[in-house]
Amino acid sequence: MNSISFFDEVERIRQTQQPMASQGTGSVAIGTPLTRIDALAKVTGSARYAAEFRQDGLLYGVVVNAAVARGRIRSIDTSRALALEGVLDVLTHLNRPRMRSLDLFYKDMTAPGGSPFKPLLDERVHYSGQPVGLVVATSLELARLAASLVDVAVDAEPHETSLHAGLARAREPSHLKVGYTPPPQTRGDAHGALLTAAHTVDAEFYAGVEHHNPMEMHATTALYGEDGHLTLYDKSQGSQNCRWIVSRVFGLPKDKVTVRNAFVGGAFGAGLRPQHNLLLATMAALQLRRSVRVVLTRQQMFTFGHRPETWQRVRLGADAGGRLTAMIHEAAAETSRKEDYVEVVVNWSSQLYPCANARFAYQVVPLDQHSPMDMRAPGAAHGVHAIEVAMDELAHAAKLDPLELRRLNYAHRDGGQDLPFSTKALKQCYDEGARRFGWDRRLPLPRSRQEGNEWIGWGMATGTWDALQMFARVRATLSASGQVLLESAATDIGTGTYTAMAQIAAAELGVPMEAVTFKLGDSRLPVAPIQGGSAHVATVGSAVHGACEKLKKDLLRRARKMDPAFAKANVAALTLRDGRVSCAGTGASLPLSAVVACEGADHIEVKYLLLPNALRQRKYVRAVHSAVFVEVRVDEALGAVRVARVVSAIAAGRIVNPVTARSQIIGGVVWGISQALHEETLSDHAIGRFMNHSFAEYHVATNADVPDVDVMFIEEDDRIVSRFGAKGVGEIGIVGVAAAISNAIFHATGRRIRSTPMTPDKVMAPLADEGWSAMSKRAT
Ligand code: MOS
């Protein structure tokens, strides 16, 4: 690396990463609370997002969407749009640039099995809202106007968008996704055990469609370079995944495409797969040899995937003392006709509670929809909800405290795989969370507390999610002045990655935060996975940790050559504080600049490849856990549910930064409240389209819906999952929240609601209108 460009680059990046003055100079460790280092850049607007990059002559693309759910395009009349001055082109399947047609070129790193959607490939319409054209004009306003003038005639074919109506076609997934774990094997005789159980539960659950609504809409700014090089600023959870797909679909050499995503305004799974705006902006840039920006509207955020509509049935049996003797958990969820999008829904039950007689089943129902998509804690958000409400029902049937029932049925090993957990501090989450909440003062019977018009209820639930580690490479460069640059094609979708990675490095090297710069969000950087599955800290963080250790080893090797006092020094005790390489406890110390320069260069560069130790990891179940306690206040006359208090106790390994980690959990809890009470995208099945695709009608929790959220971390030290004991906290915060709210509503009112969202109509409705019957009512 050229040293001048290196320092320029560091300075440029540093301008977006400024530790708050109060916390910059001190020493940091794993666990030091730090405000995020990109906060200033974000609140002052200097952090730029995909749709904020500009260039002279930039063109604007606006997507034209199909208005039928299934059919063939007969004709597209673009004449009225093209007649407007300033409209350069309307791309459709008839005039698009060359692109490949085989499935394999469209399979991104997170694609489920089957045939991926290919925008503008041909005349087929697979779902309502599908992009069928892209208008390109000199201004956004003009492009939007022109898009409204494009006339698309479609020969419609019969469609099916209702899970309920399609349930008869439910089948096992025929293609499996990488990383998908099929339901656990049947054990014992669950049906037989149900017949002889002292207490039983048989409950059906229904969850409506939810759409991702990050603050930042999906967007791509495609900058067309003089040499034909494409720089694509994209709202994505993985720049390399996007780069890979663009170069394959258009047959471009990989060094002709760069994807950048240094700042992402939330994604929650919507940015795991490259979205159609990326391919459309690229298409237009290639066609016109100009730079083009495509931003989806809020309405169009409802046109590329969603949390799938899901039906579940849970049957539980227990002996007189409350120990589980039978468990049957079945689920059926929608997918598209083209791909088998699959989620792990029923496996969590097997992992959470030991039971000798158990059956699990998971099926999919292909519909005329875009393939569903991962959304924060995909599968667990539904599956854990069902088992945790069913457990509450069992507690009520067995006249046991709900928390006591969980303690009675605590899994010390995973029953399905018969493996130990790498770490599992769930018991402490139960204990500490209950103490903080005051759970021991809970009155056992529902409908026991009323204040004014409100019934007050307390509910709890367990949460769990995977503790994953993938592979990643980090390049670490140390300058003679003690500046450290770390680089990896990781992503920070708002989770605090910049801060956490810099903190891991600062802690490992013994340098202040200002000495560290972490560069991410560029497909040219060393390989990193998509930011998904709550795996970045254990993955990229471990690679950072490894790279820093490698740097220290190299420094020690050099120091030993320069000064015999380092002969007995070890890497663990080495620090880089105050411009000196020192070894604690030995008095050995040398100027850092001299050690770095001793072999002639003005910096040291190392690379570290983190590969998970699969052989060791396979011997354990690796998961994070939570216990969620909720107080609700229910006004029965209005059907209104107010969440008054939440305590979320989280066991997710060592916490790198309690400030950003807490923020992740709060975000998850807020979404759990939203999932429980507000969010649902409703279809008009007669036309096969999502109808409430706006914030006026698609409700998300706002400040007024969210009380103070009390987050507690129960520390674990998990060296199976990561090099330094951390797991991940991106997803666990949402899991179990909706169940705890449902259970609290039951405790408040005596009314069991088994479908989400628990809207006022359901709160007021009689018991029989829940679960499966609620779904039948909805089917049109
Ligand atoms: Mo997450 S749903 O893995 O982005």
Residues whose N, C-alpha, C, O or C-beta is under 5 A from the ligand:
A	BS01	MOS	F268 G269 D374 M375 R376 A377 P378 Q531 G532 G533 S534
